[in-house]
Amino acid sequence: MPIVTVQQGPRDIELKRQLVRRITDAFVDTLALPAETVQVWIQEVPTDSWAIAGTLTADA
């Protein structure tokens, strides 16, 4: 049973629905797995807790 972890900034729930659907479809299509075996975990990181090139994404 694959478990996919996605770490990202906050996103709209509809975008998350699309994302998990497409990730699941990729495993189903590529590995011929039943969709019921694919788990996707989304970990949202607040923009004040994530930095790129020394700058918080909240400040970008």
N, CA, C and O atoms as a Tripos MOL2 file, in Angstrom:
@<TRIPOS>MOLECULE
protein
  240   239    60     0     0
PROTEIN
NO_CHARGES

@<TRIPOS>ATOM
      1 N           0.8410   -1.1660    0.0000 N.3       1 MET1
      2 CA          0.0000    0.0000    0.0000 C.3       1 MET1
      3 C           0.8960    1.2430    0.0000 C.2       1 MET1
      4 O           1.5880    1.4930    0.9870 O.2       1 MET1
      5 N           0.8990    2.0230   -1.0820 N.am      2 PRO2
      6 CA          1.7120    3.2310   -1.1130 C.3       2 PRO2
      7 C           1.1030    4.3350   -0.2590 C.2       2 PRO2
      8 O          -0.1140    4.5140   -0.2000 O.2       2 PRO2
      9 N           1.9860    5.0570    0.3930 N.am      3 ILE3
     10 CA          1.6030    6.2560    1.1370 C.3       3 ILE3
     11 C           2.4250    7.3980    0.5660 C.2       3 ILE3
     12 O           3.6550    7.3560    0.5840 O.2       3 ILE3
     13 N           1.7510    8.4090    0.0640 N.am      4 VAL4
     14 CA          2.4080    9.5690   -0.5180 C.3       4 VAL4
     15 C           2.2240   10.7320    0.4390 C.2       4 VAL4
     16 O           1.1030   11.0170    0.8590 O.2       4 VAL4
     17 N           3.3170   11.4100    0.7900 N.am      5 THR5
     18 CA          3.2410   12.5810    1.6490 C.3       5 THR5
     19 C           3.5640   13.8180    0.8290 C.2       5 THR5
     20 O           4.5950   13.8820    0.1600 O.2       5 THR5
     21 N           2.6780   14.7930    0.8860 N.am      6 VAL6
     22 CA          2.8640   16.0530    0.1830 C.3       6 VAL6
     23 C           3.0480   17.1390    1.2390 C.2       6 VAL6
     24 O           2.1900   17.3280    2.1010 O.2       6 VAL6
     25 N           4.1570   17.8410    1.1660 N.am      7 GLN7
     26 CA          4.3770   18.9780    2.0560 C.3       7 GLN7
     27 C           4.2770   20.2330    1.2090 C.2       7 GLN7
     28 O           4.9620   20.3750    0.1960 O.2       7 GLN7
     29 N           3.4110   21.1410    1.6400 N.am      8 GLN8
     30 CA          3.1700   22.3390    0.8430 C.3       8 GLN8
     31 C           2.6320   23.4410    1.7320 C.2       8 GLN8
     32 O           2.3040   23.2250    2.8990 O.2       8 GLN8
     33 N           2.5490   24.6240    1.1530 N.am      9 GLY9
     34 CA          1.8910   25.7310    1.8240 C.3       9 GLY9
     35 C           0.3830   25.5280    1.7580 C.2       9 GLY9
     36 O          -0.1000   24.6540    1.0380 O.2       9 GLY9
     37 N          -0.3540   26.3300    2.5050 N.am     10 PRO10
     38 CA         -1.8170   26.1990    2.5300 C.3      10 PRO10
     39 C          -2.4180   26.3430    1.1310 C.2      10 PRO10
     40 O          -2.0090   27.2040    0.3530 O.2      10 PRO10
     41 N          -3.3920   25.4870    0.8260 N.am     11 ARG11
     42 CA         -4.0850   25.5090   -0.4600 C.3      11 ARG11
     43 C          -5.5840   25.3710   -0.2330 C.2      11 ARG11
     44 O          -6.0240   24.8670    0.8010 O.2      11 ARG11
     45 N          -6.3510   25.8190   -1.1980 N.am     12 ASP12
     46 CA         -7.7970   25.6890   -1.2080 C.3      12 ASP12
     47 C          -8.1800   24.2060   -1.2330 C.2      12 ASP12
     48 O          -7.4840   23.3960   -1.8450 O.2      12 ASP12
     49 N          -9.2640   23.8580   -0.5830 N.am     13 ILE13
     50 CA         -9.6630   22.4540   -0.4860 C.3      13 ILE13
     51 C          -9.9340   21.8380   -1.8550 C.2      13 ILE13
     52 O          -9.6430   20.6600   -2.0630 O.2      13 ILE13
     53 N         -10.4860   22.6090   -2.7950 N.am     14 GLU14
     54 CA        -10.7410   22.0590   -4.1290 C.3      14 GLU14
     55 C          -9.4370   21.6950   -4.8340 C.2      14 GLU14
     56 O          -9.3770   20.6810   -5.5300 O.2      14 GLU14
     57 N          -8.4000   22.5000   -4.6660 N.am     15 LEU15
     58 CA         -7.0940   22.1660   -5.2420 C.3      15 LEU15
     59 C          -6.5330   20.8980   -4.6130 C.2      15 LEU15
     60 O          -5.9130   20.0860   -5.2990 O.2      15 LEU15
     61 N          -6.7450   20.7230   -3.3110 N.am     16 LYS16
     62 CA         -6.2780   19.5030   -2.6500 C.3      16 LYS16
     63 C          -7.0500   18.2870   -3.1480 C.2      16 LYS16
     64 O          -6.4700   17.2120   -3.3030 O.2      16 LYS16
     65 N          -8.3290   18.4360   -3.3980 N.am     17 ARG17
     66 CA         -9.1190   17.3280   -3.9590 C.3      17 ARG17
     67 C          -8.5540   16.9040   -5.3190 C.2      17 ARG17
     68 O          -8.3850   15.7150   -5.5890 O.2      17 ARG17
     69 N          -8.2690   17.8830   -6.1600 N.am     18 GLN18
     70 CA         -7.7060   17.5860   -7.4790 C.3      18 GLN18
     71 C          -6.3420   16.9170   -7.3530 C.2      18 GLN18
     72 O          -6.0450   15.9580   -8.0660 O.2      18 GLN18
     73 N          -5.5230   17.4220   -6.4530 N.am     19 LEU19
     74 CA         -4.1810   16.8780   -6.2650 C.3      19 LEU19
     75 C          -4.2310   15.4130   -5.8410 C.2      19 LEU19
     76 O          -3.5580   14.5770   -6.4430 O.2      19 LEU19
     77 N          -5.0190   15.0900   -4.8150 N.am     20 VAL20
     78 CA         -5.0590   13.7070   -4.3460 C.3      20 VAL20
     79 C          -5.6810   12.7810   -5.3860 C.2      20 VAL20
     80 O          -5.2990   11.6140   -5.4810 O.2      20 VAL20
     81 N          -6.6290   13.2850   -6.1630 N.am     21 ARG21
     82 CA         -7.2150   12.4780   -7.2400 C.3      21 ARG21
     83 C          -6.1580   12.1500   -8.2860 C.2      21 ARG21
     84 O          -6.0560   11.0050   -8.7280 O.2      21 ARG21
     85 N          -5.3750   13.1430   -8.6810 N.am     22 ARG22
     86 CA         -4.3530   12.9190   -9.7170 C.3      22 ARG22
     87 C          -3.2060   12.0460   -9.2230 C.2      22 ARG22
     88 O          -2.6890   11.2120   -9.9670 O.2      22 ARG22
     89 N          -2.8110   12.2380   -7.9700 N.am     23 ILE23
     90 CA         -1.7600   11.3730   -7.4160 C.3      23 ILE23
     91 C          -2.2480    9.9280   -7.3770 C.2      23 ILE23
     92 O          -1.5240    9.0120   -7.7680 O.2      23 ILE23
     93 N          -3.4690    9.7290   -6.9070 N.am     24 THR24
     94 CA         -4.0380    8.3820   -6.8600 C.3      24 THR24
     95 C          -4.1090    7.7820   -8.2550 C.2      24 THR24
     96 O          -3.7210    6.6310   -8.4550 O.2      24 THR24
     97 N          -4.5990    8.5490   -9.2200 N.am     25 ASP25
     98 CA         -4.6850    8.0650  -10.6010 C.3      25 ASP25
     99 C          -3.3230    7.6790  -11.1540 C.2      25 ASP25
    100 O          -3.2150    6.7070  -11.9010 O.2      25 ASP25
    101 N          -2.2800    8.4270  -10.7980 N.am     26 ALA26
    102 CA         -0.9350    8.1090  -11.2820 C.3      26 ALA26
    103 C          -0.4830    6.7400  -10.7830 C.2      26 ALA26
    104 O           0.1130    5.9750  -11.5410 O.2      26 ALA26
    105 N          -0.7570    6.4220   -9.5260 N.am     27 PHE27
    106 CA         -0.3930    5.1040   -8.9920 C.3      27 PHE27
    107 C          -1.2370    3.9990   -9.6220 C.2      27 PHE27
    108 O          -0.7310    2.9220   -9.9370 O.2      27 PHE27
    109 N          -2.5150    4.2720   -9.7990 N.am     28 VAL28
    110 CA         -3.4010    3.2870  -10.4150 C.3      28 VAL28
    111 C          -2.9460    2.9990  -11.8440 C.2      28 VAL28
    112 O          -2.8460    1.8380  -12.2410 O.2      28 VAL28
    113 N          -2.6690    4.0490  -12.6190 N.am     29 ASP29
    114 CA         -2.2810    3.8960  -14.0200 C.3      29 ASP29
    115 C          -0.8880    3.2900  -14.1810 C.2      29 ASP29
    116 O          -0.6700    2.4600  -15.0630 O.2      29 ASP29
    117 N           0.0430    3.6980  -13.3420 N.am     30 THR30
    118 CA          1.4320    3.2720  -13.5030 C.3      30 THR30
    119 C           1.7040    1.9000  -12.8990 C.2      30 THR30
    120 O           2.3900    1.0780  -13.5060 O.2      30 THR30
    121 N           1.1730    1.6510  -11.7160 N.am     31 LEU31
    122 CA          1.4780    0.4080  -11.0040 C.3      31 LEU31
    123 C           0.3270   -0.5890  -10.9880 C.2      31 LEU31
    124 O           0.4340   -1.6640  -10.3990 O.2      31 LEU31
    125 N          -0.7690   -0.2250  -11.6370 N.am     32 ALA32
    126 CA         -1.9520   -1.0950  -11.6940 C.3      32 ALA32
    127 C          -2.4440   -1.4990  -10.3100 C.2      32 ALA32
    128 O          -2.7980   -2.6530  -10.0680 O.2      32 ALA32
    129 N          -2.4590   -0.5230   -9.4090 N.am     33 LEU33
    130 CA         -2.9360   -0.7610   -8.0480 C.3      33 LEU33
    131 C          -4.3960   -0.3420   -7.9330 C.2      33 LEU33
    132 O          -4.8390    0.5550   -8.6510 O.2      33 LEU33
    133 N          -5.1430   -0.9750   -7.0440 N.am     34 PRO34
    134 CA         -6.4980   -0.4800   -6.7710 C.3      34 PRO34
    135 C          -6.4190    0.8800   -6.0670 C.2      34 PRO34
    136 O          -5.5810    1.0840   -5.1890 O.2      34 PRO34
    137 N          -7.2830    1.7880   -6.4530 N.am     35 ALA35
    138 CA         -7.2810    3.1230   -5.8480 C.3      35 ALA35
    139 C          -7.4080    3.0560   -4.3240 C.2      35 ALA35
    140 O          -6.8720    3.9080   -3.6150 O.2      35 ALA35
    141 N          -8.1100    2.0540   -3.8300 N.am     36 GLU36
    142 CA         -8.3380    1.9240   -2.3900 C.3      36 GLU36
    143 C          -7.0520    1.6920   -1.5990 C.2      36 GLU36
    144 O          -7.0320    1.8640   -0.3800 O.2      36 GLU36
    145 N          -5.9870    1.3050   -2.2850 N.am     37 THR37
    146 CA         -4.7270    1.0410   -1.5820 C.3      37 THR37
    147 C          -3.8140    2.2510   -1.5070 C.2      37 THR37
    148 O          -2.7950    2.2110   -0.8180 O.2      37 THR37
    149 N          -4.1580    3.3250   -2.2020 N.am     38 VAL38
    150 CA         -3.2990    4.5100   -2.2670 C.3      38 VAL38
    151 C          -3.7420    5.5100   -1.2020 C.2      38 VAL38
    152 O          -4.9010    5.9220   -1.1580 O.2      38 VAL38
    153 N          -2.8010    5.8870   -0.3530 N.am     39 GLN39
    154 CA         -3.0720    6.9060    0.6670 C.3      39 GLN39
    155 C          -2.2380    8.1400    0.3610 C.2      39 GLN39
    156 O          -1.0620    8.0310    0.0110 O.2      39 GLN39
    157 N          -2.8480    9.3120    0.4930 N.am     40 VAL40
    158 CA         -2.1430   10.5780    0.2930 C.3      40 VAL40
    159 C          -2.3220   11.4070    1.5560 C.2      40 VAL40
    160 O          -3.4400   11.6680    1.9990 O.2      40 VAL40
    161 N          -1.1980   11.8100    2.1190 N.am     41 TRP41
    162 CA         -1.2150   12.6520    3.3160 C.3      41 TRP41
    163 C          -0.7200   14.0360    2.9210 C.2      41 TRP41
    164 O           0.3390   14.1630    2.3070 O.2      41 TRP41
    165 N          -1.4630   15.0570    3.2620 N.am     42 ILE42
    166 CA         -1.0540   16.4320    2.9700 C.3      42 ILE42
    167 C          -0.6740   17.0990    4.2760 C.2      42 ILE42
    168 O          -1.4680   17.1720    5.2140 O.2      42 ILE42
    169 N           0.5480   17.5810    4.3180 N.am     43 GLN43
    170 CA          1.0320   18.3400    5.4710 C.3      43 GLN43
    171 C           1.1960   19.7840    5.0150 C.2      43 GLN43
    172 O           2.0700   20.0920    4.2040 O.2      43 GLN43
    173 N           0.3640   20.6520    5.5340 N.am     44 GLU44
    174 CA          0.4500   22.0580    5.1510 C.3      44 GLU44
    175 C           1.3240   22.8170    6.1470 C.2      44 GLU44
    176 O           1.1420   22.7380    7.3620 O.2      44 GLU44
    177 N           2.2570   23.5370    5.5960 N.am     45 VAL45
    178 CA          3.2000   24.3040    6.3920 C.3      45 VAL45
    179 C           2.8290   25.7820    6.2670 C.2      45 VAL45
    180 O           2.7630   26.3010    5.1530 O.2      45 VAL45
    181 N           2.5870   26.4610    7.3730 N.am     46 PRO46
    182 CA          2.2620   27.8860    7.2950 C.3      46 PRO46
    183 C           3.4070   28.6770    6.6590 C.2      46 PRO46
    184 O           4.5780   28.3240    6.7990 O.2      46 PRO46
    185 N           3.0490   29.7380    5.9670 N.am     47 THR47
    186 CA          4.0630   30.5300    5.2660 C.3      47 THR47
    187 C           5.0710   31.1850    6.2130 C.2      47 THR47
    188 O           6.1640   31.5580    5.7870 O.2      47 THR47
    189 N           4.7170   31.3280    7.4850 N.am     48 ASP48
    190 CA          5.6830   31.9000    8.4320 C.3      48 ASP48
    191 C           6.5810   30.8280    9.0470 C.2      48 ASP48
    192 O           7.3900   31.1180    9.9290 O.2      48 ASP48
    193 N           6.4350   29.5860    8.5750 N.am     49 SER49
    194 CA          7.2710   28.4870    9.0670 C.3      49 SER49
    195 C           8.0380   27.8180    7.9300 C.2      49 SER49
    196 O           8.4600   26.6690    8.0590 O.2      49 SER49
    197 N           8.2220   28.5260    6.8230 N.am     50 TRP50
    198 CA          8.8440   27.9610    5.6390 C.3      50 TRP50
    199 C           9.6330   29.0660    4.9500 C.2      50 TRP50
    200 O           9.1240   30.1650    4.7320 O.2      50 TRP50
    201 N          10.8690   28.7660    4.6150 N.am     51 ALA51
    202 CA         11.7200   29.7810    3.9830 C.3      51 ALA51
    203 C          12.3710   29.2360    2.7210 C.2      51 ALA51
    204 O          12.6360   28.0400    2.6060 O.2      51 ALA51
    205 N          12.6200   30.1300    1.7860 N.am     52 ILE52
    206 CA         13.3560   29.8220    0.5710 C.3      52 ILE52
    207 C          14.4460   30.8710    0.4280 C.2      52 ILE52
    208 O          14.1760   32.0720    0.4680 O.2      52 ILE52
    209 N          15.6690   30.4120    0.2620 N.am     53 ALA53
    210 CA         16.8240   31.3060    0.0810 C.3      53 ALA53
    211 C          16.9320   32.3290    1.2070 C.2      53 ALA53
    212 O          17.2650   33.4910    0.9720 O.2      53 ALA53
    213 N          16.6490   31.8890    2.4280 N.am     54 GLY54
    214 CA         16.8250   32.7570    3.5950 C.3      54 GLY54
    215 C          15.6930   33.7310    3.8440 C.2      54 GLY54
    216 O          15.8250   34.6150    4.6910 O.2      54 GLY54
    217 N          14.5830   33.5960    3.1330 N.am     55 THR55
    218 CA         13.4490   34.5010    3.3130 C.3      55 THR55
    219 C          12.1910   33.6900    3.5710 C.2      55 THR55
    220 O          11.8850   32.7570    2.8290 O.2      55 THR55
    221 N          11.4570   34.0480    4.6290 N.am     56 LEU56
    222 CA         10.1880   33.3910    4.8790 C.3      56 LEU56
    223 C           9.2570   33.6100    3.6890 C.2      56 LEU56
    224 O           9.2150   34.6960    3.1120 O.2      56 LEU56
    225 N           8.5180   32.5730    3.3340 N.am     57 THR57
    226 CA          7.5930   32.7350    2.2110 C.3      57 THR57
    227 C           6.4880   33.7280    2.5500 C.2      57 THR57
    228 O           5.8680   34.2880    1.6460 O.2      57 THR57
    229 N           6.2330   33.9540    3.8250 N.am     58 ALA58
    230 CA          5.2640   34.9720    4.2430 C.3      58 ALA58
    231 C           5.7490   36.3740    3.8710 C.2      58 ALA58
    232 O           4.9370   37.2830    3.6960 O.2      58 ALA58
    233 N           7.0490   36.5520    3.7520 N.am     59 ASP59
    234 CA          7.6300   37.8590    3.4280 C.3      59 ASP59
    235 C           7.8710   38.0570    1.9320 C.2      59 ASP59
    236 O           8.2270   39.1460    1.4840 O.2      59 ASP59
    237 N           7.6720   36.9920    1.1790 N.am     60 ALA60
    238 CA          7.9650   37.0920   -0.2690 C.3      60 ALA60
    239 C           6.8750   37.8070   -1.0240 C.2      60 ALA60
    240 O           6.9710   37.9710   -2.2400 O.2      60 ALA60
@<TRIPOS>BOND
     1     1     2 1
     2     2     3 1
     3     3     4 2
     4     3     5 am
     5     5     6 1
     6     6     7 1
     7     7     8 2
     8     7     9 am
     9     9    10 1
    10    10    11 1
    11    11    12 2
    12    11    13 am
    13    13    14 1
    14    14    15 1
    15    15    16 2
    16    15    17 am
    17    17    18 1
    18    18    19 1
    19    19    20 2
    20    19    21 am
    21    21    22 1
    22    22    23 1
    23    23    24 2
    24    23    25 am
    25    25    26 1
    26    26    27 1
    27    27    28 2
    28    27    29 am
    29    29    30 1
    30    30    31 1
    31    31    32 2
    32    31    33 am
    33    33    34 1
    34    34    35 1
    35    35    36 2
    36    35    37 am
    37    37    38 1
    38    38    39 1
    39    39    40 2
    40    39    41 am
    41    41    42 1
    42    42    43 1
    43    43    44 2
    44    43    45 am
    45    45    46 1
    46    46    47 1
    47    47    48 2
    48    47    49 am
    49    49    50 1
    50    50    51 1
    51    51    52 2
    52    51    53 am
    53    53    54 1
    54    54    55 1
    55    55    56 2
    56    55    57 am
    57    57    58 1
    58    58    59 1
    59    59    60 2
    60    59    61 am
    61    61    62 1
    62    62    63 1
    63    63    64 2
    64    63    65 am
    65    65    66 1
    66    66    67 1
    67    67    68 2
    68    67    69 am
    69    69    70 1
    70    70    71 1
    71    71    72 2
    72    71    73 am
    73    73    74 1
    74    74    75 1
    75    75    76 2
    76    75    77 am
    77    77    78 1
    78    78    79 1
    79    79    80 2
    80    79    81 am
    81    81    82 1
    82    82    83 1
    83    83    84 2
    84    83    85 am
    85    85    86 1
    86    86    87 1
    87    87    88 2
    88    87    89 am
    89    89    90 1
    90    90    91 1
    91    91    92 2
    92    91    93 am
    93    93    94 1
    94    94    95 1
    95    95    96 2
    96    95    97 am
    97    97    98 1
    98    98    99 1
    99    99   100 2
   100    99   101 am
   101   101   102 1
   102   102   103 1
   103   103   104 2
   104   103   105 am
   105   105   106 1
   106   106   107 1
   107   107   108 2
   108   107   109 am
   109   109   110 1
   110   110   111 1
   111   111   112 2
   112   111   113 am
   113   113   114 1
   114   114   115 1
   115   115   116 2
   116   115   117 am
   117   117   118 1
   118   118   119 1
   119   119   120 2
   120   119   121 am
   121   121   122 1
   122   122   123 1
   123   123   124 2
   124   123   125 am
   125   125   126 1
   126   126   127 1
   127   127   128 2
   128   127   129 am
   129   129   130 1
   130   130   131 1
   131   131   132 2
   132   131   133 am
   133   133   134 1
   134   134   135 1
   135   135   136 2
   136   135   137 am
   137   137   138 1
   138   138   139 1
   139   139   140 2
   140   139   141 am
   141   141   142 1
   142   142   143 1
   143   143   144 2
   144   143   145 am
   145   145   146 1
   146   146   147 1
   147   147   148 2
   148   147   149 am
   149   149   150 1
   150   150   151 1
   151   151   152 2
   152   151   153 am
   153   153   154 1
   154   154   155 1
   155   155   156 2
   156   155   157 am
   157   157   158 1
   158   158   159 1
   159   159   160 2
   160   159   161 am
   161   161   162 1
   162   162   163 1
   163   163   164 2
   164   163   165 am
   165   165   166 1
   166   166   167 1
   167   167   168 2
   168   167   169 am
   169   169   170 1
   170   170   171 1
   171   171   172 2
   172   171   173 am
   173   173   174 1
   174   174   175 1
   175   175   176 2
   176   175   177 am
   177   177   178 1
   178   178   179 1
   179   179   180 2
   180   179   181 am
   181   181   182 1
   182   182   183 1
   183   183   184 2
   184   183   185 am
   185   185   186 1
   186   186   187 1
   187   187   188 2
   188   187   189 am
   189   189   190 1
   190   190   191 1
   191   191   192 2
   192   191   193 am
   193   193   194 1
   194   194   195 1
   195   195   196 2
   196   195   197 am
   197   197   198 1
   198   198   199 1
   199   199   200 2
   200   199   201 am
   201   201   202 1
   202   202   203 1
   203   203   204 2
   204   203   205 am
   205   205   206 1
   206   206   207 1
   207   207   208 2
   208   207   209 am
   209   209   210 1
   210   210   211 1
   211   211   212 2
   212   211   213 am
   213   213   214 1
   214   214   215 1
   215   215   216 2
   216   215   217 am
   217   217   218 1
   218   218   219 1
   219   219   220 2
   220   219   221 am
   221   221   222 1
   222   222   223 1
   223   223   224 2
   224   223   225 am
   225   225   226 1
   226   226   227 1
   227   227   228 2
   228   227   229 am
   229   229   230 1
   230   230   231 1
   231   231   232 2
   232   231   233 am
   233   233   234 1
   234   234   235 1
   235   235   236 2
   236   235   237 am
   237   237   238 1
   238   238   239 1
   239   239   240 2
@<TRIPOS>SUBSTRUCTURE
     1 MET1         2 RESIDUE 1 A MET
     2 PRO2         6 RESIDUE 1 A PRO
     3 ILE3        10 RESIDUE 1 A ILE
     4 VAL4        14 RESIDUE 1 A VAL
     5 THR5        18 RESIDUE 1 A THR
     6 VAL6        22 RESIDUE 1 A VAL
     7 GLN7        26 RESIDUE 1 A GLN
     8 GLN8        30 RESIDUE 1 A GLN
     9 GLY9        34 RESIDUE 1 A GLY
    10 PRO10       38 RESIDUE 1 A PRO
    11 ARG11       42 RESIDUE 1 A ARG
    12 ASP12       46 RESIDUE 1 A ASP
    13 ILE13       50 RESIDUE 1 A ILE
    14 GLU14       54 RESIDUE 1 A GLU
    15 LEU15       58 RESIDUE 1 A LEU
    16 LYS16       62 RESIDUE 1 A LYS
    17 ARG17       66 RESIDUE 1 A ARG
    18 GLN18       70 RESIDUE 1 A GLN
    19 LEU19       74 RESIDUE 1 A LEU
    20 VAL20       78 RESIDUE 1 A VAL
    21 ARG21       82 RESIDUE 1 A ARG
    22 ARG22       86 RESIDUE 1 A ARG
    23 ILE23       90 RESIDUE 1 A ILE
    24 THR24       94 RESIDUE 1 A THR
    25 ASP25       98 RESIDUE 1 A ASP
    26 ALA26      102 RESIDUE 1 A ALA
    27 PHE27      106 RESIDUE 1 A PHE
    28 VAL28      110 RESIDUE 1 A VAL
    29 ASP29      114 RESIDUE 1 A ASP
    30 THR30      118 RESIDUE 1 A THR
    31 LEU31      122 RESIDUE 1 A LEU
    32 ALA32      126 RESIDUE 1 A ALA
    33 LEU33      130 RESIDUE 1 A LEU
    34 PRO34      134 RESIDUE 1 A PRO
    35 ALA35      138 RESIDUE 1 A ALA
    36 GLU36      142 RESIDUE 1 A GLU
    37 THR37      146 RESIDUE 1 A THR
    38 VAL38      150 RESIDUE 1 A VAL
    39 GLN39      154 RESIDUE 1 A GLN
    40 VAL40      158 RESIDUE 1 A VAL
    41 TRP41      162 RESIDUE 1 A TRP
    42 ILE42      166 RESIDUE 1 A ILE
    43 GLN43      170 RESIDUE 1 A GLN
    44 GLU44      174 RESIDUE 1 A GLU
    45 VAL45      178 RESIDUE 1 A VAL
    46 PRO46      182 RESIDUE 1 A PRO
    47 THR47      186 RESIDUE 1 A THR
    48 ASP48      190 RESIDUE 1 A ASP
    49 SER49      194 RESIDUE 1 A SER
    50 TRP50      198 RESIDUE 1 A TRP
    51 ALA51      202 RESIDUE 1 A ALA
    52 ILE52      206 RESIDUE 1 A ILE
    53 ALA53      210 RESIDUE 1 A ALA
    54 GLY54      214 RESIDUE 1 A GLY
    55 THR55      218 RESIDUE 1 A THR
    56 LEU56      222 RESIDUE 1 A LEU
    57 THR57      226 RESIDUE 1 A THR
    58 ALA58      230 RESIDUE 1 A ALA
    59 ASP59      234 RESIDUE 1 A ASP
    60 ALA60      238 RESIDUE 1 A ALA
